[in-house]
Amino acid sequence: MTETNATQPELPAERDGVQAVERRNSDCIKYDSLAERFGRADLIPLWVADLDFAAPASVQRALSQRAAHPIYGYTRYPPEFFAAIVHWQATQHRWQIPPEAILPMPGTVPALALIAQTFSQPGDGIVVQTPIYPPIHQLPANHGRRLRENPLRHTATGYEIDWDDLDQELAGAKLFILCAPHNPVGRVWRQEELQRIIALCKTHGAMIVADEVHADLCYAPHRHQPIAPLAAAEGVAVITLNAPSKTFNIAGLNTAYAVVEDAGHRAALQRRIEQAGLASGNPFGIRALIAAYTEGRAWHAALMQTLAARRKQVLDFFATHDLGIRVQPPEATYLLWLDCRALMTRKELSDDAALARFFIDDAGLALNPGISFGTPGTGFMRLNIGTDATRIQQALDVISQ
């Protein structure tokens, strides 16, 4: 990483909104791992699900102030940490959370592992809805559980749940992992869909684990509905996972949280956290979460305006260029799910490996192969629009050549 001057530039005011910054040589995975992951360092990176925008000025200030104290030892989670989460969920998602229900976590992926170990046994079934974020898809096998897939139905108007199949897969399963909003297809689940999921999980006695890390990234008129308050009314157990990481671009600070309102489940998961040696916090992640959730609302609004413009930029391009790539407008997230099956036919690409090589060798793009999200992702690629308009346009131009 290049050296910085002792005198740092004045931080931008919050009203300045999002600012794209150069990330190369900062040890970021998206840019600095291109050669080892794709075999080339000169690709346009639109893969890893983080943003190319500077974190909010409030977060930068909080981190600078914490760094000014020269000791970075073992750190507790202060009352302000829990209060910030309660405030954000109440004002952003109309969800009233008791502070004692919050369990700090080092990330949503480690949290999923801890939950699987706590609330299921080897051989138990875990239901996931494919195509889905690879760590969720890989979770059951990684912990000796049985993967039970409920493939989403791809229709002309977007993805839908196959309810009959979900009913069958939940029979005998211990856990159902809900990705809401869904990564990678960008669905915001409607309240009636969530209530139907709750009813099925109640029938089969399955605990719901809701990954809601993309909840803040919904495009109007869509709005995220947390599943936990709906499930509580029906007596169905839910553990919700969330973090400010995707929203405020602070994933590297490894700070997330679980909301567990059932006291017995909370105590069991807390014991697992302590057994794993994960009870202390990251001093910078704690301060970043507090600043983001208490001072970052204007920045978040500016981010959503920027992402809406990028989404329109990409959707308009594919609507006016017949390239064999179809894109369903995502209702949430900064991830676009590209249907490249017609492109494969035109280019005579035999399989998913050939499709991935096309984007690397011919288009010069680093994207996520759809097949990594499960078998229903065959013929798809995932594209991250969380960058500046110029880079997006460069990517679109090379695709069309």
C-alpha positions as CSV (number, residue, x, y, z in Angstrom):
1,M,0.0,0.0,0.0
2,T,1.4,3.4,-0.9
3,E,2.5,5.7,1.9
4,T,0.3,8.7,2.8
5,N,1.4,12.1,3.9
6,A,1.4,13.0,7.5
7,T,-1.2,15.7,6.9
8,Q,-4.4,14.1,5.9
9,P,-6.9,15.9,3.6
10,E,-10.0,17.3,5.1
11,L,-12.8,14.7,5.1
12,P,-15.7,15.4,2.8
13,A,-18.9,16.7,4.3
14,E,-21.7,14.2,4.6
15,R,-23.8,16.2,2.1
16,D,-21.2,15.6,-0.6
17,G,-22.7,12.1,-1.0
18,V,-20.8,9.1,-2.3
19,Q,-17.4,9.4,-3.8
20,A,-15.7,6.8,-6.0
21,V,-12.1,6.2,-5.0
22,E,-9.1,4.3,-6.4
23,R,-8.7,1.0,-4.6
24,R,-5.7,-0.6,-6.3
25,N,-2.7,-1.3,-4.0
26,S,-4.9,-1.1,-0.9
27,D,-4.9,-4.9,-0.5
28,C,-8.5,-5.1,-1.4
29,I,-9.7,-8.4,-2.8
30,K,-11.7,-7.0,-5.7
31,Y,-8.7,-5.3,-7.3
32,D,-5.5,-6.8,-5.8
33,S,-6.5,-10.4,-6.1
34,L,-7.4,-10.3,-9.8
35,A,-4.2,-12.1,-11.0
36,E,-4.4,-14.9,-8.6
37,R,-8.2,-15.4,-9.0
38,F,-8.6,-14.8,-12.8
39,G,-5.1,-15.1,-14.2
40,R,-5.0,-11.4,-15.3
41,A,-4.6,-8.2,-13.3
42,D,-5.9,-5.9,-16.1
43,L,-9.6,-6.9,-15.9
44,I,-12.4,-4.5,-15.0
45,P,-13.4,-5.9,-11.6
46,L,-17.1,-6.1,-11.1
47,W,-17.3,-9.2,-8.9
48,V,-16.7,-9.0,-5.1
49,A,-19.8,-7.6,-3.4
50,D,-18.4,-4.4,-1.9
51,L,-18.5,-0.8,-3.2
52,D,-15.9,1.4,-4.8
53,F,-17.2,4.3,-2.8
54,A,-15.6,5.9,0.2
55,A,-17.3,5.1,3.5
56,P,-19.4,8.0,5.0
57,A,-17.4,10.9,6.4
58,S,-19.0,10.1,9.8
59,V,-17.4,6.7,9.7
60,Q,-14.1,8.0,8.6
61,R,-14.1,10.5,11.5
62,A,-15.0,7.8,14.0
63,L,-12.2,5.6,12.8
64,S,-9.7,8.5,12.9
65,Q,-10.7,9.4,16.4
66,R,-10.4,5.8,17.6
67,A,-7.0,5.3,15.8
68,A,-5.7,8.4,17.7
69,H,-5.8,6.3,20.9
70,P,-2.6,4.3,20.6
71,I,-3.8,1.1,22.2
72,Y,-5.9,-1.4,20.3
73,G,-6.5,-4.1,22.8
74,Y,-9.3,-6.4,23.7
75,T,-12.5,-4.5,23.3
76,R,-16.0,-4.8,24.8
77,Y,-19.3,-3.9,23.0
78,P,-20.5,-0.7,24.6
79,P,-24.1,0.2,25.2
80,E,-24.0,2.7,22.3
81,F,-23.3,-0.3,19.9
82,F,-26.6,-2.0,20.8
83,A,-28.5,1.4,20.9
84,A,-27.3,2.2,17.4
85,I,-28.6,-1.1,16.0
86,V,-32.0,-0.6,17.8
87,H,-32.2,2.9,16.4
88,W,-31.4,1.9,12.8
89,Q,-33.7,-1.1,12.7
90,A,-36.6,1.0,14.2
91,T,-36.2,3.9,11.8
92,Q,-35.1,2.1,8.7
93,H,-37.2,-1.1,8.9
94,R,-39.9,-0.3,11.5
95,W,-38.7,-3.2,13.7
96,Q,-38.5,-2.7,17.4
97,I,-35.7,-4.8,18.8
98,P,-35.0,-5.3,22.5
99,P,-31.3,-4.5,23.0
100,E,-30.8,-7.8,25.0
101,A,-31.7,-9.7,21.8
102,I,-28.6,-8.6,20.0
103,L,-25.6,-10.8,19.8
104,P,-22.5,-9.2,18.2
105,M,-20.8,-11.4,15.5
106,P,-17.5,-11.2,13.6
107,G,-19.5,-11.5,10.3
108,T,-22.6,-13.0,8.9
109,V,-20.8,-16.0,7.4
110,P,-19.1,-17.0,10.7
111,A,-22.5,-16.5,12.3
112,L,-24.1,-18.9,9.9
113,A,-21.5,-21.5,10.9
114,L,-22.1,-21.0,14.6
115,I,-25.9,-21.2,14.1
116,A,-25.6,-24.5,12.1
117,Q,-23.3,-26.0,14.8
118,T,-25.7,-24.9,17.6
119,F,-29.1,-25.7,16.3
120,S,-28.5,-28.8,14.1
121,Q,-26.6,-32.0,14.2
122,P,-24.4,-33.8,11.5
123,G,-26.8,-35.3,9.0
124,D,-29.6,-32.9,9.6
125,G,-31.2,-31.1,6.6
126,I,-30.7,-27.4,5.9
127,V,-32.9,-25.9,3.2
128,V,-31.5,-23.1,1.0
129,Q,-33.1,-21.4,-2.0
130,T,-30.8,-21.6,-5.0
131,P,-29.2,-19.8,-6.8
132,I,-27.8,-18.4,-3.6
133,Y,-24.7,-16.7,-2.1
134,P,-22.0,-19.4,-2.3
135,P,-21.1,-19.5,1.5
136,I,-24.8,-20.2,2.2
137,H,-24.9,-22.9,-0.5
138,Q,-21.7,-24.5,0.9
139,L,-22.7,-24.3,4.5
140,P,-24.4,-27.6,5.0
141,A,-21.6,-29.7,3.4
142,N,-19.0,-27.7,5.3
143,H,-20.5,-28.8,8.6
144,G,-21.6,-32.3,7.7
145,R,-25.3,-31.4,7.2
146,R,-27.5,-32.3,4.3
147,L,-28.1,-29.7,1.7
148,R,-31.7,-29.5,0.7
149,E,-32.3,-27.2,-2.2
150,N,-35.4,-25.3,-3.0
151,P,-34.6,-23.9,-6.5
152,L,-36.3,-20.6,-7.2
153,R,-38.5,-20.6,-10.3
154,H,-37.1,-18.4,-13.1
155,T,-40.0,-16.7,-14.9
156,A,-40.4,-14.0,-17.5
157,T,-41.1,-11.5,-14.7
158,G,-38.5,-12.6,-12.2
159,Y,-37.9,-15.3,-9.6
160,E,-40.6,-16.9,-7.6
161,I,-40.7,-19.5,-4.9
162,D,-41.7,-23.1,-5.8
163,W,-44.0,-23.6,-2.8
164,D,-44.8,-27.3,-3.3
165,D,-41.1,-28.1,-3.5
166,L,-40.3,-25.9,-0.4
167,D,-43.0,-27.9,1.5
168,Q,-41.3,-31.1,0.6
169,E,-37.8,-30.0,1.3
170,L,-38.7,-28.6,4.8
171,A,-40.1,-32.0,5.8
172,G,-37.6,-33.2,8.4
173,A,-35.2,-30.2,8.0
174,K,-33.8,-28.4,11.0
175,L,-33.0,-25.0,9.5
176,F,-34.3,-22.9,6.7
177,I,-32.0,-20.1,5.5
178,L,-33.8,-17.2,4.0
179,C,-31.8,-14.6,2.0
180,A,-33.8,-11.4,2.2
181,P,-33.3,-9.5,0.0
182,H,-32.0,-12.3,-2.1
183,N,-28.4,-12.5,-3.4
184,P,-28.0,-12.9,-6.3
185,V,-31.5,-12.5,-7.9
186,G,-32.3,-9.3,-6.1
187,R,-35.8,-10.2,-5.0
188,V,-37.5,-8.3,-2.1
189,W,-39.8,-10.9,-0.6
190,R,-43.4,-9.6,-0.1
191,Q,-45.1,-9.9,3.3
192,E,-47.5,-12.5,2.0
193,E,-44.5,-14.6,0.8
194,L,-42.9,-14.3,4.2
195,Q,-46.1,-15.3,6.0
196,R,-46.3,-18.4,3.8
197,I,-42.7,-19.3,4.6
198,I,-43.5,-18.9,8.3
199,A,-46.5,-21.2,8.0
200,L,-44.5,-23.9,6.3
201,C,-41.7,-23.7,8.8
202,K,-44.2,-23.9,11.6
203,T,-45.8,-27.0,10.1
204,H,-42.4,-28.7,9.8
205,G,-40.7,-27.4,12.9
206,A,-37.9,-25.7,11.1
207,M,-36.0,-22.7,12.6
208,I,-35.7,-19.7,10.2
209,V,-32.3,-18.1,9.8
210,A,-32.7,-14.8,7.9
211,D,-29.7,-13.3,6.2
212,E,-30.9,-9.7,5.9
213,V,-27.5,-8.0,5.2
214,H,-28.8,-6.4,2.0
215,A,-32.0,-5.1,3.7
216,D,-30.9,-1.4,3.4
217,L,-30.4,-1.6,-0.4
218,C,-34.0,-1.7,-1.7
219,Y,-35.0,0.4,-4.7
220,A,-38.3,2.3,-4.4
221,P,-41.1,1.4,-4.3
222,H,-39.8,-1.8,-2.7
223,R,-39.2,-2.0,1.0
224,H,-37.7,-4.7,3.1
225,Q,-39.9,-6.4,5.7
226,P,-38.0,-8.2,8.5
227,I,-39.4,-11.7,8.9
228,A,-38.7,-12.0,12.7
229,P,-41.7,-9.8,13.9
230,L,-44.0,-11.7,11.6
231,A,-42.8,-15.1,12.8
232,A,-42.9,-14.1,16.4
233,A,-46.7,-13.7,16.1
234,E,-46.9,-17.3,14.9
235,G,-44.5,-18.7,17.5
236,V,-41.8,-19.6,14.9
237,A,-38.2,-19.3,15.9
238,V,-36.1,-16.9,13.8
239,I,-32.5,-15.8,14.0
240,T,-31.8,-12.7,12.0
241,L,-28.3,-11.8,10.7
242,N,-27.3,-8.3,9.6
243,A,-24.5,-5.8,9.5
244,P,-23.7,-2.3,8.2
245,S,-21.0,-3.9,5.9
246,K,-22.8,-3.9,2.6
247,T,-24.6,-0.6,3.1
248,F,-21.7,1.5,4.3
249,N,-18.9,-0.4,2.6
250,I,-17.1,-1.5,5.8
251,A,-17.0,-5.2,5.4
252,G,-13.3,-5.4,6.1
253,L,-14.0,-4.3,9.7
254,N,-15.7,-7.7,10.4
255,T,-18.5,-6.5,12.6
256,A,-22.0,-7.9,12.4
257,Y,-24.8,-9.0,14.7
258,A,-27.5,-11.6,15.2
259,V,-31.0,-10.8,16.6
260,V,-32.2,-13.7,18.7
261,E,-35.4,-12.8,20.7
262,D,-35.9,-16.3,22.2
263,A,-33.9,-16.3,25.5
264,G,-33.0,-20.0,25.3
265,H,-31.8,-19.9,21.8
266,R,-29.8,-16.7,22.6
267,A,-28.1,-18.4,25.5
268,A,-27.2,-21.4,23.5
269,L,-25.7,-19.3,20.7
270,Q,-23.9,-17.1,23.2
271,R,-22.2,-20.2,24.6
272,R,-21.2,-21.3,21.1
273,I,-19.7,-17.8,20.5
274,E,-17.7,-18.0,23.7
275,Q,-16.5,-21.6,23.0
276,A,-15.2,-20.3,19.6
277,G,-13.3,-17.5,21.3
278,L,-15.3,-14.8,19.4
279,A,-16.8,-12.8,22.3
280,S,-14.6,-9.7,22.1
281,G,-15.0,-7.0,19.4
282,N,-13.0,-5.2,16.8
283,P,-12.5,-1.7,18.2
284,F,-12.7,-0.1,14.7
285,G,-15.7,-2.1,13.6
286,I,-17.7,-1.2,16.7
287,R,-17.1,2.6,16.2
288,A,-17.8,2.3,12.5
289,L,-21.2,0.6,13.1
290,I,-22.2,3.3,15.7
291,A,-21.3,6.1,13.4
292,A,-22.9,4.5,10.3
293,Y,-26.2,3.8,12.0
294,T,-26.5,7.1,13.9
295,E,-25.0,9.6,11.4
296,G,-25.1,7.9,8.0
297,R,-28.6,8.3,6.9
298,A,-28.0,11.2,4.4
299,W,-25.1,9.2,2.9
300,H,-27.3,6.1,2.6
301,A,-29.9,8.2,0.7
302,A,-27.2,9.5,-1.7
303,L,-25.9,5.9,-2.2
304,M,-29.3,4.7,-3.2
305,Q,-29.7,7.5,-5.7
306,T,-26.3,6.6,-7.2
307,L,-27.0,2.9,-7.3
308,A,-30.4,3.6,-9.0
309,A,-28.6,5.5,-11.7
310,R,-26.1,2.7,-12.2
311,R,-28.9,0.2,-12.4
312,K,-30.7,2.2,-15.0
313,Q,-27.4,2.7,-16.9
314,V,-26.9,-1.1,-17.2
315,L,-30.6,-2.0,-17.8
316,D,-31.0,0.6,-20.5
317,F,-27.9,-0.7,-22.2
318,F,-29.0,-4.3,-22.4
319,A,-32.5,-3.3,-23.4
320,T,-31.1,-1.5,-26.5
321,H,-28.3,-4.0,-27.4
322,D,-29.2,-7.4,-28.6
323,L,-26.2,-9.3,-27.1
324,G,-27.9,-12.5,-25.9
325,I,-27.9,-11.2,-22.3
326,R,-31.1,-10.6,-20.4
327,V,-31.3,-8.8,-17.1
328,Q,-34.2,-8.7,-14.8
329,P,-34.2,-5.4,-12.8
330,P,-33.2,-6.2,-9.2
331,E,-35.5,-5.0,-6.5
332,A,-32.6,-4.6,-4.1
333,T,-28.8,-5.0,-3.9
334,Y,-26.1,-3.6,-6.2
335,L,-25.8,-7.0,-7.9
336,L,-27.2,-7.7,-11.3
337,W,-27.9,-11.3,-12.3
338,L,-27.1,-11.6,-16.0
339,D,-28.9,-14.4,-18.0
340,C,-26.3,-15.3,-20.6
341,R,-27.8,-18.5,-21.9
342,A,-28.7,-17.0,-25.3
343,L,-25.1,-15.6,-25.5
344,M,-23.7,-19.1,-24.9
345,T,-25.7,-20.3,-27.9
346,R,-24.6,-17.5,-30.1
347,K,-20.9,-17.8,-29.1
348,E,-21.1,-21.6,-29.0
349,L,-19.9,-21.7,-25.4
350,S,-20.2,-25.3,-24.3
351,D,-20.5,-24.9,-20.5
352,D,-20.1,-22.5,-17.6
353,A,-16.4,-22.7,-17.7
354,A,-16.4,-21.5,-21.3
355,L,-18.8,-18.7,-20.4
356,A,-16.5,-17.5,-17.6
357,R,-13.5,-17.7,-19.9
358,F,-15.4,-15.6,-22.5
359,F,-15.9,-12.7,-20.0
360,I,-12.2,-12.9,-18.9
361,D,-10.5,-13.4,-22.3
362,D,-12.9,-11.6,-24.7
363,A,-14.5,-9.0,-22.6
364,G,-11.8,-8.3,-20.0
365,L,-14.2,-8.5,-17.1
366,A,-14.0,-10.1,-13.7
367,L,-17.5,-11.3,-12.8
368,N,-18.9,-14.0,-10.5
369,P,-19.9,-17.2,-12.4
370,G,-23.5,-18.1,-11.8
371,I,-22.7,-21.7,-11.4
372,S,-20.9,-20.9,-8.1
373,F,-24.4,-20.0,-6.7
374,G,-25.6,-23.6,-7.3
375,T,-26.8,-25.5,-10.3
376,P,-29.7,-23.1,-11.1
377,G,-27.1,-20.5,-11.8
378,T,-25.8,-22.3,-14.9
379,G,-25.6,-19.9,-17.8
380,F,-25.7,-16.8,-15.5
381,M,-23.1,-14.3,-14.4
382,R,-23.3,-11.8,-11.5
383,L,-22.2,-8.2,-12.1
384,N,-21.6,-5.6,-9.3
385,I,-22.7,-2.1,-10.2
386,G,-21.3,-0.4,-7.1
387,T,-18.7,1.6,-8.9
388,D,-18.4,4.8,-10.9
389,A,-20.4,5.3,-14.1
390,T,-17.2,5.5,-16.3
391,R,-16.1,2.0,-15.2
392,I,-19.5,0.6,-15.8
393,Q,-19.6,2.1,-19.3
394,Q,-16.2,0.7,-20.1
395,A,-17.5,-2.7,-19.1
396,L,-20.6,-2.4,-21.2
397,D,-18.6,-1.2,-24.2
398,V,-16.3,-4.2,-24.1
399,I,-19.2,-6.6,-23.8
400,S,-20.8,-5.1,-26.9
401,Q,-17.6,-5.4,-29.1
